[in-house]
Amino acid sequence: MFILDWLKDGVSWILVQFHGLFSIFLNPDSGWTWAFSIVGLVIAIRIVLIPLFVKQIKSQRNLQLIQPQMKEIQKKYAGDREKQSAEMMKLYKDTGTNPLASCLPIILQAPIFFALFGVLNGVSQYNPADTGYVAPGVFAWDQYAHLVTSMHSAEIFGVPLYGTFMHADATPNAIATRILCVILIILMTTTTFLTQRQLIIKGSAPDNPMVKQQKILLYVFPLMFMVSGINFPIGVLIYWFTTNLWSMGQQFWVIRNNPQPGTPAFDAKLLRDTAKEMRRDGGLPNTLEVIEADDAAAPRVQPKKTSRNQRKRK
C-alpha cells in the first residue's frame, strides 16, 4: 500500500535522525539508543498533532455548550430519526462543532502505529547470516542500510525491540521477552485507563450525557490493548506507553489551566484563582496566622474549684 510505505519511510527517517542524535553520547548499537529514538519519534509526532489536540479541546467544549440544544432536538424529533439527524448536523455546522474531533489524535496516530509496526517487523525478518538480504520496509535509503543490523541486534534487558509475546521463541531469550512484554502491556493498559479516567472525573460535567459512553470506553480501550498487546513488538509497546504518558501530561495541563465550564476542574481553578487574588491583596492570611488568631480569640475557660467531698463522690 503506497500510503503505508510512505509512512514507513517517514517513520524510519525520524528514527534514524534521533538515533544519530543519541549516538553522540550513547552506544549506537545499544537497545536503549533505539528505545530513546522511539521516544523521540513519539515527541515529534505529538508536537505535530498539537493543533489537532487544540481543535479536539474546542470541539469538546462546543459539545458541552450545545448539550441543551441537542436534548431539545432529541425530544422534539423523538419519533423521526431522519429529521433528528438532519437537525443535529445543522446544529454542528452552525456552531462549528465536530463530534469526531475527540477521536482525531488517535485516528491519525493509527497509521504511524502501523508504520512503526511494519518497520520493526522488517527488522525481525532480517537475517544477519545472509549478507545479501536486507529486510524490506526498514530504511528506504541505502546509506542507512547498515543500521538494520544495529537495530536487529539491539536489546534492552536482553530482549530485542522486535520481540513479541506470541513469537517470543524467535528471540534469543523467550522468557525475558515474555516478561518484558507483560510489564509493558500492563503499563500501556494502565496509562490508557488513567488517561480516560482523568478526563471523566476532572474534565467532564456530571450531567453530561456523553459521560456514560466515556465510562464504557474507560474499560473497553484498556481491554482491547491488553488483548491485542500480545502481538505488539517491544518497540511498539514502548511507543504506545510513551504516547500515553504524553497524553496524560498534556491533558492534565489543559484540564488544570483551561478547564471546561461546569466541570470539577473548573470549580477547582476558580478556588485557586480566588485564593491567589486574596493573597495578592493581603486578604487571605496563611494557615498558621489563622490558627494563632483563632487560639487568641477563643475564650479561656477557667476550671471550677471543687471541694474534697465533691471529688470523693466522683
KOLFILUM-882102 format. One record per residue (C-alpha): residue number from 1; residue in one letter; x, z, y. Coordinates in nm, 4 decimals. Layout:
<rs>
[r NUM "a" [X Z Y]]
...
</rs>
This chain:
<rs>
[r 1 "m" [0.0000 0.0000 0.0000]]
[r 2 "f" [0.1563 -0.1183 0.3265]]
[r 3 "i" [0.0486 0.1760 0.5470]]
[r 4 "l" [0.1684 0.4375 0.2971]]
[r 5 "d" [0.5018 0.2549 0.2546]]
[r 6 "w" [0.5417 0.2509 0.6328]]
[r 7 "l" [0.4673 0.6239 0.6497]]
[r 8 "k" [0.7147 0.6954 0.3691]]
[r 9 "d" [0.9812 0.5114 0.5664]]
[r 10 "g" [0.8967 0.7182 0.8747]]
[r 11 "v" [0.8963 1.0478 0.6820]]
[r 12 "s" [1.2282 0.9677 0.5139]]
[r 13 "w" [1.3821 0.8704 0.8500]]
[r 14 "i" [1.2766 1.2029 1.0078]]
[r 15 "l" [1.4127 1.3924 0.7063]]
[r 16 "v" [1.7447 1.2105 0.7369]]
[r 17 "q" [1.7723 1.2914 1.1090]]
[r 18 "f" [1.7079 1.6625 1.0550]]
[r 19 "h" [1.9404 1.6590 0.7547]]
[r 20 "g" [2.2168 1.5225 0.9765]]
[r 21 "l" [2.1447 1.7943 1.2342]]
[r 22 "f" [2.1503 2.0826 0.9862]]
[r 23 "s" [2.4533 1.9388 0.8077]]
[r 24 "i" [2.6586 2.0267 1.1168]]
[r 25 "f" [2.6573 2.3942 1.0156]]
[r 26 "l" [2.5237 2.3857 0.6566]]
[r 27 "n" [2.6434 2.2238 0.3343]]
[r 28 "p" [2.4957 1.8690 0.3394]]
[r 29 "d" [2.4240 1.8838 -0.0347]]
[r 30 "s" [2.2618 2.2275 -0.0252]]
[r 31 "g" [1.8947 2.2583 -0.1123]]
[r 32 "w" [1.8471 2.4772 0.1950]]
[r 33 "t" [1.9684 2.1955 0.4193]]
[r 34 "w" [1.6995 1.9692 0.2771]]
[r 35 "a" [1.4403 2.2507 0.2839]]
[r 36 "f" [1.5093 2.3108 0.6543]]
[r 37 "s" [1.4828 1.9343 0.7053]]
[r 38 "i" [1.1283 1.9534 0.5625]]
[r 39 "v" [1.0553 2.2397 0.8047]]
[r 40 "g" [1.1875 2.0169 1.0845]]
[r 41 "l" [0.9520 1.7426 0.9648]]
[r 42 "v" [0.6590 1.9858 0.9971]]
[r 43 "i" [0.7600 2.0839 1.3510]]
[r 44 "a" [0.7969 1.7199 1.4571]]
[r 45 "i" [0.4587 1.6227 1.3114]]
[r 46 "r" [0.2771 1.9243 1.4567]]
[r 47 "i" [0.4222 1.8632 1.8042]]
[r 48 "v" [0.2898 1.5070 1.7881]]
[r 49 "l" [-0.0521 1.6445 1.6822]]
[r 50 "i" [-0.0792 1.8944 1.9720]]
[r 51 "p" [-0.3025 1.6573 2.1807]]
[r 52 "l" [-0.5382 1.6321 1.8824]]
[r 53 "f" [-0.5355 2.0098 1.8471]]
[r 54 "v" [-0.6368 2.0428 2.2134]]
[r 55 "k" [-0.9163 1.7912 2.1519]]
[r 56 "q" [-1.0224 1.9937 1.8488]]
[r 57 "i" [-1.0486 2.3116 2.0578]]
[r 58 "k" [-1.2528 2.1361 2.3276]]
[r 59 "s" [-1.4882 1.9902 2.0685]]
[r 60 "q" [-1.5380 2.3281 1.9032]]
[r 61 "r" [-1.6270 2.4793 2.2392]]
[r 62 "n" [-1.8696 2.1996 2.3162]]
[r 63 "l" [-2.0373 2.2599 1.9807]]
[r 64 "q" [-2.0668 2.6260 2.0737]]
[r 65 "l" [-2.2231 2.5436 2.4111]]
[r 66 "i" [-2.4782 2.2942 2.2778]]
[r 67 "q" [-2.5992 2.5158 1.9921]]
[r 68 "p" [-2.9291 2.5978 2.1739]]
[r 69 "q" [-2.9973 2.2260 2.2290]]
[r 70 "m" [-2.9148 2.1484 1.8660]]
[r 71 "k" [-3.1566 2.4157 1.7457]]
[r 72 "e" [-3.4253 2.2772 1.9751]]
[r 73 "i" [-3.3791 1.9249 1.8349]]
[r 74 "q" [-3.3864 2.0529 1.4776]]
[r 75 "k" [-3.7061 2.2428 1.5476]]
[r 76 "k" [-3.8721 1.9578 1.7392]]
[r 77 "y" [-3.7956 1.6886 1.4796]]
[r 78 "a" [-3.8052 1.9058 1.1668]]
[r 79 "g" [-4.0213 1.6533 0.9816]]
[r 80 "d" [-3.8336 1.3416 1.0948]]
[r 81 "r" [-3.4731 1.3359 0.9733]]
[r 82 "e" [-3.4027 0.9915 1.1175]]
[r 83 "k" [-3.5196 1.0868 1.4662]]
[r 84 "q" [-3.3370 1.4190 1.4395]]
[r 85 "s" [-3.0098 1.2422 1.3545]]
[r 86 "a" [-3.0562 0.9942 1.6398]]
[r 87 "e" [-3.1176 1.2733 1.8916]]
[r 88 "m" [-2.8177 1.4663 1.7611]]
[r 89 "m" [-2.5919 1.1637 1.8012]]
[r 90 "k" [-2.7261 1.1118 2.1536]]
[r 91 "l" [-2.6530 1.4777 2.2352]]
[r 92 "y" [-2.2972 1.4444 2.1008]]
[r 93 "k" [-2.2431 1.1293 2.3063]]
[r 94 "d" [-2.3848 1.2773 2.6293]]
[r 95 "t" [-2.1751 1.5946 2.6009]]
[r 96 "g" [-1.8592 1.4213 2.4761]]
[r 97 "t" [-1.8614 1.6239 2.1547]]
[r 98 "n" [-1.7093 1.5048 1.8289]]
[r 99 "p" [-1.8298 1.7216 1.5373]]
[r 100 "l" [-1.5492 1.5844 1.3200]]
[r 101 "a" [-1.2730 1.6726 1.5674]]
[r 102 "s" [-1.2048 2.0024 1.3895]]
[r 103 "c" [-1.1018 1.8020 1.0818]]
[r 104 "l" [-0.8739 1.5577 1.2645]]
[r 105 "p" [-0.5458 1.7529 1.2297]]
[r 106 "i" [-0.5996 1.7937 0.8539]]
[r 107 "i" [-0.7156 1.4314 0.8073]]
[r 108 "l" [-0.4173 1.2912 0.9991]]
[r 109 "q" [-0.1730 1.5140 0.8117]]
[r 110 "a" [-0.3000 1.3917 0.4749]]
[r 111 "p" [-0.1088 1.0573 0.4914]]
[r 112 "i" [0.2087 1.2459 0.5887]]
[r 113 "f" [0.1475 1.4779 0.2951]]
[r 114 "f" [0.1172 1.1859 0.0501]]
[r 115 "a" [0.4139 1.0087 0.2084]]
[r 116 "l" [0.6340 1.3154 0.1526]]
[r 117 "f" [0.4931 1.3411 -0.1991]]
[r 118 "g" [0.5989 0.9785 -0.2558]]
[r 119 "v" [0.9491 1.0395 -0.1213]]
[r 120 "l" [1.0019 1.3411 -0.3476]]
[r 121 "n" [0.8528 1.1543 -0.6421]]
[r 122 "g" [1.1026 0.8759 -0.5785]]
[r 123 "v" [1.3837 1.1336 -0.5747]]
[r 124 "s" [1.2655 1.2698 -0.9115]]
[r 125 "q" [1.2858 0.9191 -1.0617]]
[r 126 "y" [1.6445 0.8770 -0.9510]]
[r 127 "n" [1.8897 0.8705 -1.2399]]
[r 128 "p" [2.2437 0.9724 -1.1353]]
[r 129 "a" [2.3841 0.8243 -1.4585]]
[r 130 "d" [2.2560 0.4775 -1.3620]]
[r 131 "t" [2.4797 0.3789 -1.0730]]
[r 132 "g" [2.2890 0.0576 -1.0125]]
[r 133 "y" [1.9485 0.2264 -0.9780]]
[r 134 "v" [1.8058 0.3612 -0.6547]]
[r 135 "a" [1.4619 0.5242 -0.6636]]
[r 136 "p" [1.2029 0.3197 -0.4762]]
[r 137 "g" [1.0382 0.4526 -0.1645]]
[r 138 "v" [1.3000 0.7160 -0.0820]]
[r 139 "f" [1.5131 0.5814 0.2019]]
[r 140 "a" [1.4390 0.2378 0.3432]]
[r 141 "w" [1.7866 0.1834 0.4904]]
[r 142 "d" [2.0977 0.1015 0.2875]]
[r 143 "q" [2.3183 0.3296 0.4964]]
[r 144 "y" [2.1125 0.6294 0.3766]]
[r 145 "a" [2.1007 0.5310 0.0083]]
[r 146 "h" [2.3783 0.7757 -0.0798]]
[r 147 "l" [2.1567 1.0630 0.0362]]
[r 148 "v" [1.9256 1.0067 -0.2597]]
[r 149 "t" [2.1933 1.1574 -0.4842]]
[r 150 "s" [2.2311 1.4537 -0.2477]]
[r 151 "m" [1.8577 1.5205 -0.2329]]
[r 152 "h" [1.8184 1.4800 -0.6101]]
[r 153 "s" [2.0854 1.7395 -0.6849]]
[r 154 "a" [1.9835 1.9781 -0.4036]]
[r 155 "e" [1.8404 2.3090 -0.5281]]
[r 156 "i" [1.7009 2.6320 -0.3852]]
[r 157 "f" [1.7135 2.9332 -0.6166]]
[r 158 "g" [1.8308 2.6932 -0.8868]]
[r 159 "v" [1.5207 2.4721 -0.8527]]
[r 160 "p" [1.5249 2.1067 -0.7347]]
[r 161 "l" [1.2927 2.0115 -0.4486]]
[r 162 "y" [1.1168 1.7507 -0.6620]]
[r 163 "g" [1.0247 2.0025 -0.9338]]
[r 164 "t" [0.6571 2.0763 -1.0073]]
[r 165 "f" [0.4857 2.3431 -1.2156]]
[r 166 "m" [0.3331 2.0886 -1.4540]]
[r 167 "h" [0.6597 1.8987 -1.5041]]
[r 168 "a" [0.8971 2.1930 -1.4903]]
[r 169 "d" [1.0514 2.0898 -1.8237]]
[r 170 "a" [1.2026 1.7855 -1.6491]]
[r 171 "t" [1.4111 2.0166 -1.4265]]
[r 172 "p" [1.7368 2.1942 -1.5177]]
[r 173 "n" [1.5671 2.5372 -1.5230]]
[r 174 "a" [1.1989 2.5215 -1.6226]]
[r 175 "i" [1.1329 2.8958 -1.5957]]
[r 176 "a" [1.2810 2.9250 -1.2456]]
[r 177 "t" [1.0848 2.6152 -1.1388]]
[r 178 "r" [0.7535 2.7601 -1.2571]]
[r 179 "i" [0.8231 3.0994 -1.0946]]
[r 180 "l" [0.9134 2.9434 -0.7585]]
[r 181 "c" [0.6115 2.7107 -0.7767]]
[r 182 "v" [0.3765 3.0048 -0.8404]]
[r 183 "i" [0.5250 3.2011 -0.5484]]
[r 184 "l" [0.4918 2.9058 -0.3099]]
[r 185 "i" [0.1379 2.8282 -0.4314]]
[r 186 "i" [0.0375 3.1900 -0.3627]]
[r 187 "l" [0.1967 3.1753 -0.0157]]
[r 188 "m" [0.0313 2.8417 0.0606]]
[r 189 "t" [-0.3102 2.9645 -0.0586]]
[r 190 "t" [-0.2835 3.2982 0.1239]]
[r 191 "t" [-0.1857 3.1420 0.4563]]
[r 192 "t" [-0.4697 2.8894 0.4231]]
[r 193 "f" [-0.7155 3.1765 0.3680]]
[r 194 "l" [-0.5793 3.3844 0.6576]]
[r 195 "t" [-0.5887 3.0874 0.8974]]
[r 196 "q" [-0.9562 3.0224 0.8200]]
[r 197 "r" [-1.0402 3.3944 0.8327]]
[r 198 "q" [-0.8730 3.4327 1.1717]]
[r 199 "l" [-1.0890 3.1514 1.3098]]
[r 200 "i" [-1.4115 3.3013 1.1721]]
[r 201 "i" [-1.3562 3.6656 1.2708]]
[r 202 "k" [-1.1990 3.6228 1.6147]]
[r 203 "g" [-1.2752 3.2683 1.7218]]
[r 204 "s" [-1.6443 3.2274 1.6312]]
[r 205 "a" [-1.9562 3.3788 1.7828]]
[r 206 "p" [-2.1588 3.5979 1.5406]]
[r 207 "d" [-2.4762 3.3899 1.5967]]
[r 208 "n" [-2.3033 3.0557 1.5435]]
[r 209 "p" [-2.4886 2.8750 1.2602]]
[r 210 "m" [-2.1640 2.6993 1.1604]]
[r 211 "v" [-2.0086 3.0323 1.0616]]
[r 212 "k" [-2.1925 3.0230 0.7290]]
[r 213 "q" [-2.0327 2.6872 0.6468]]
[r 214 "q" [-1.6941 2.8146 0.7610]]
[r 215 "k" [-1.7281 3.1158 0.5290]]
[r 216 "i" [-1.7878 2.8813 0.2365]]
[r 217 "l" [-1.4771 2.6794 0.3287]]
[r 218 "l" [-1.2882 3.0080 0.3605]]
[r 219 "y" [-1.2875 3.0266 -0.0180]]
[r 220 "v" [-1.3194 2.6577 -0.1095]]
[r 221 "f" [-0.9988 2.5356 0.0596]]
[r 222 "p" [-0.7676 2.8054 -0.0866]]
[r 223 "l" [-0.9203 2.7477 -0.4317]]
[r 224 "m" [-0.8608 2.3720 -0.4026]]
[r 225 "f" [-0.4968 2.4254 -0.3019]]
[r 226 "m" [-0.4433 2.6779 -0.5800]]
[r 227 "v" [-0.5731 2.4387 -0.8467]]
[r 228 "s" [-0.4028 2.1256 -0.7129]]
[r 229 "g" [-0.0805 2.3064 -0.6186]]
[r 230 "i" [0.0466 2.2986 -0.9769]]
[r 231 "n" [0.1080 1.9246 -0.9303]]
[r 232 "f" [0.2822 1.9553 -0.5919]]
[r 233 "p" [0.6624 1.9278 -0.5754]]
[r 234 "i" [0.8533 2.2253 -0.4348]]
[r 235 "g" [0.9275 2.0271 -0.1186]]
[r 236 "v" [0.5569 1.9557 -0.0603]]
[r 237 "l" [0.4703 2.3233 -0.1143]]
[r 238 "i" [0.7340 2.4147 0.1474]]
[r 239 "y" [0.5815 2.1574 0.3834]]
[r 240 "w" [0.2261 2.2889 0.3449]]
[r 241 "f" [0.3284 2.6556 0.3665]]
[r 242 "t" [0.5223 2.5823 0.6872]]
[r 243 "t" [0.2374 2.3868 0.8454]]
[r 244 "n" [0.0015 2.6769 0.7629]]
[r 245 "l" [0.2330 2.9178 0.9452]]
[r 246 "w" [0.2385 2.6818 1.2437]]
[r 247 "s" [-0.1430 2.6623 1.2388]]
[r 248 "m" [-0.1746 3.0415 1.2269]]
[r 249 "g" [0.0605 3.0907 1.5223]]
[r 250 "q" [-0.0912 2.8094 1.7292]]
[r 251 "q" [-0.4452 2.9261 1.6550]]
[r 252 "f" [-0.3586 3.2892 1.7325]]
[r 253 "w" [-0.2161 3.1892 2.0724]]
[r 254 "v" [-0.5227 2.9831 2.1643]]
[r 255 "i" [-0.7738 3.2430 2.0428]]
[r 256 "r" [-0.5933 3.5219 2.2276]]
[r 257 "n" [-0.5223 3.3436 2.5562]]
[r 258 "n" [-0.8046 3.0914 2.5828]]
[r 259 "p" [-1.0919 3.2109 2.3601]]
[r 260 "q" [-1.4391 3.0645 2.3380]]
[r 261 "p" [-1.7101 3.2488 2.5369]]
[r 262 "g" [-1.9270 3.4750 2.3271]]
[r 263 "t" [-1.6607 3.5471 2.0649]]
[r 264 "p" [-1.4922 3.8824 1.9870]]
[r 265 "a" [-1.1637 3.7353 2.1128]]
[r 266 "f" [-1.3300 3.6522 2.4468]]
[r 267 "d" [-1.4550 4.0122 2.4865]]
[r 268 "a" [-1.1096 4.1459 2.3984]]
[r 269 "k" [-0.9474 3.9188 2.6591]]
[r 270 "l" [-1.1919 4.0408 2.9257]]
[r 271 "l" [-1.0954 4.4008 2.8487]]
[r 272 "r" [-0.7233 4.3163 2.8653]]
[r 273 "d" [-0.7629 4.1278 3.1934]]
[r 274 "t" [-0.9691 4.4127 3.3449]]
[r 275 "a" [-0.7117 4.6698 3.2376]]
[r 276 "k" [-0.4298 4.4612 3.3877]]
[r 277 "e" [-0.6115 4.4279 3.7192]]
[r 278 "m" [-0.6817 4.8020 3.7354]]
[r 279 "r" [-0.3186 4.8862 3.6580]]
[r 280 "r" [-0.2055 4.6386 3.9214]]
[r 281 "d" [-0.4360 4.8017 4.1784]]
[r 282 "g" [-0.3364 5.1514 4.0712]]
[r 283 "g" [-0.6856 5.2322 3.9487]]
[r 284 "l" [-0.6058 5.2871 3.5821]]
[r 285 "p" [-0.3761 5.5823 3.5058]]
[r 286 "n" [-0.1745 5.5813 3.1923]]
[r 287 "t" [-0.2818 5.7785 2.8835]]
[r 288 "l" [-0.0531 6.0782 2.9478]]
[r 289 "e" [-0.1886 6.1207 3.3017]]
[r 290 "v" [-0.5481 6.1117 3.1719]]
[r 291 "i" [-0.4752 6.3794 2.9106]]
[r 292 "e" [-0.2994 6.6043 3.1631]]
[r 293 "a" [-0.5830 6.5600 3.4139]]
[r 294 "d" [-0.8437 6.6450 3.1507]]
[r 295 "d" [-0.6497 6.9558 3.0463]]
[r 296 "a" [-0.6181 7.0682 3.4066]]
[r 297 "a" [-0.9874 7.0133 3.4783]]
[r 298 "a" [-1.1093 7.1812 3.1609]]
[r 299 "p" [-1.2484 7.5334 3.2192]]
[r 300 "r" [-1.0400 7.8199 3.0872]]
[r 301 "v" [-1.2466 8.0448 2.8592]]
[r 302 "q" [-1.1141 8.3991 2.8501]]
[r 303 "p" [-1.1566 8.5822 2.5187]]
[r 304 "k" [-1.4010 8.8745 2.5327]]
[r 305 "k" [-1.2748 9.2228 2.4627]]
[r 306 "t" [-1.4233 9.3839 2.1555]]
[r 307 "s" [-1.4218 9.7489 2.0537]]
[r 308 "r" [-1.2638 9.8820 1.7369]]
[r 309 "n" [-1.6093 9.9434 1.5792]]
[r 310 "q" [-1.7182 9.5850 1.6508]]
[r 311 "r" [-1.4003 9.4487 1.4900]]
[r 312 "k" [-1.4609 9.6641 1.1807]]
[r 313 "r" [-1.8145 9.5291 1.1428]]
[r 314 "k" [-1.6726 9.1725 1.1390]]
</rs>
